[in-house]
Amino acid sequence: MKQETKQNVLLLGHGSIREQANIEVRAMWDMMKKQLPELEISGCFVEVAEPTLEQEIDRIALSGAERIIIVPMFLTRGQHLANGIPRILAAMREKYPAMRIDLTQHLGMDPLLAEIIKNRLKEAGVE
């Protein structure tokens, strides 16, 4: 019988000097944990807040994970996704060559986001 790969999902937020923003991102992580209890889900930040991307990858690697799937919670492909994050991941892949580290697409221009905008407009009384 084939053994399952120990994998972790890592939700990646930007991080803010405004702690309320970080609290909101952490609430999204908790929501995803509740919606997908069968998955090992954690979160981290690119800058300012902790845990950082490097810290969380270190923690997950030490837990014995064989694979990390990183989901960037960004709307656009800005500087972090174009340069900073790939550099960090290259260094972490070198540090942990036996562990597979994958990066999904960012949230981007998904039609579901357009639905959220329409819902917000309805909440504001726009017909």
C-alpha positions as a printed NumPy array, in Angstrom:
array([[  0.   ,   0.   ,   0.   ],
       [  1.345,   3.435,  -0.979],
       [  2.096,   5.766,   1.935],
       [  0.722,   9.305,   1.737],
       [  3.154,  12.199,   1.454],
       [  3.192,  14.402,   4.543],
       [  2.259,  17.771,   3.113],
       [  1.442,  21.167,   4.545],
       [ -0.46 ,  24.107,   3.092],
       [  1.089,  27.476,   3.87 ],
       [ -1.06 ,  30.589,   3.415],
       [  1.152,  33.585,   2.715],
       [  0.023,  37.083,   3.68 ],
       [  1.854,  40.348,   3.136],
       [  2.215,  41.516,   6.732],
       [  1.509,  44.971,   8.08 ],
       [  2.764,  47.357,  10.728],
       [ -0.939,  47.738,  11.546],
       [ -1.659,  44.74 ,  13.78 ],
       [ -5.402,  44.796,  13.011],
       [ -4.562,  43.919,   9.392],
       [ -2.481,  40.943,  10.55 ],
       [ -5.328,  39.811,  12.804],
       [ -7.671,  39.795,   9.798],
       [ -5.224,  37.692,   7.783],
       [ -4.844,  35.248,  10.678],
       [ -8.649,  35.001,  10.844],
       [ -8.634,  33.902,   7.196],
       [ -6.069,  31.228,   8.043],
       [ -8.344,  29.987,  10.842],
       [-11.328,  29.983,   8.494],
       [ -9.421,  27.842,   5.99 ],
       [ -8.349,  25.417,   8.735],
       [-12.011,  24.954,   9.686],
       [-13.137,  24.523,   6.073],
       [-10.349,  22.051,   5.227],
       [ -9.728,  20.118,   8.469],
       [ -8.155,  17.226,   6.579],
       [ -5.207,  19.437,   5.58 ],
       [ -2.295,  20.7  ,   7.66 ],
       [ -2.699,  24.469,   7.199],
       [ -0.616,  27.265,   8.659],
       [  0.178,  30.837,   7.726],
       [  3.011,  33.314,   7.551],
       [  3.923,  36.758,   6.278],
       [  6.352,  38.147,   3.71 ],
       [  7.398,  41.109,   5.845],
       [  6.853,  43.089,   9.059],
       [  4.807,  40.423,  10.92 ],
       [  5.64 ,  36.942,  12.168],
       [  5.99 ,  34.171,  11.501],
       [  7.971,  35.003,   8.405],
       [  8.023,  32.777,   5.343],
       [ 11.479,  31.486,   6.29 ],
       [ 10.461,  30.824,   9.908],
       [  7.369,  28.867,   8.908],
       [  9.182,  26.802,   6.274],
       [ 11.825,  25.958,   8.911],
       [  9.103,  24.898,  11.359],
       [  7.316,  22.77 ,   8.779],
       [ 10.552,  21.149,   7.61 ],
       [ 11.447,  20.231,  11.195],
       [  8.005,  18.616,  11.579],
       [  8.976,  16.083,   8.918],
       [  6.914,  17.389,   6.024],
       [  7.831,  16.157,   2.567],
       [  5.971,  18.888,   0.678],
       [  4.799,  22.464,   1.272],
       [  2.186,  24.078,  -0.955],
       [  2.37 ,  27.863,  -0.552],
       [ -0.709,  29.923,  -1.458],
       [  0.084,  33.645,  -1.81 ],
       [ -2.887,  35.689,  -0.623],
       [ -2.141,  38.541,  -3.045],
       [ -4.458,  40.104,  -5.621],
       [ -1.698,  41.068,  -8.039],
       [  1.734,  39.858,  -9.065],
       [  3.788,  42.665,  -7.558],
       [  7.385,  42.938,  -6.464],
       [  7.152,  40.276,  -3.755],
       [  5.805,  37.62 ,  -6.116],
       [  8.059,  38.626,  -8.987],
       [ 11.329,  38.78 ,  -7.04 ],
       [ 11.389,  38.481,  -3.254],
       [  9.404,  35.299,  -2.743],
       [ 11.156,  33.344,  -5.543],
       [ 14.539,  34.28 ,  -4.005],
       [ 13.418,  33.133,  -0.559],
       [ 12.033,  29.874,  -1.945],
       [ 15.229,  29.176,  -3.905],
       [ 17.238,  29.52 ,  -0.684],
       [ 14.793,  27.321,   1.26 ],
       [ 14.843,  24.641,  -1.454],
       [ 18.618,  24.626,  -1.178],
       [ 18.39 ,  24.383,   2.614],
       [ 15.823,  21.538,   2.445],
       [ 16.554,  19.616,  -0.784],
       [ 14.517,  16.571,   0.271],
       [ 11.357,  18.641,   0.761],
       [  9.273,  19.742,  -2.208],
       [  8.248,  23.414,  -2.026],
       [  5.518,  24.486,  -4.469],
       [  4.057,  27.957,  -5.002],
       [  0.509,  28.266,  -6.337],
       [ -0.805,  31.176,  -8.351],
       [ -1.772,  34.262,  -6.362],
       [ -5.472,  35.041,  -5.914],
       [ -5.4  ,  37.213,  -9.014],
       [ -8.328,  38.162, -11.175],
       [-10.536,  35.22 , -10.283],
       [-14.248,  35.537, -11.184],
       [-15.061,  34.696,  -7.557],
       [-13.474,  37.992,  -6.534],
       [-15.838,  39.807,  -8.896],
       [-18.703,  38.085,  -7.061],
       [-17.39 ,  39.404,  -3.758],
       [-17.297,  42.939,  -5.19 ],
       [-20.894,  42.545,  -6.406],
       [-21.896,  41.367,  -2.92 ],
       [-20.241,  44.393,  -1.32 ],
       [-22.127,  46.668,  -3.721],
       [-25.421,  45.   ,  -2.794],
       [-24.575,  45.465,   0.899],
       [-24.04 ,  49.174,   0.151],
       [-27.501,  49.381,  -1.411],
       [-26.432,  49.421,  -5.067],
       [-29.133,  47.845,  -7.242]])
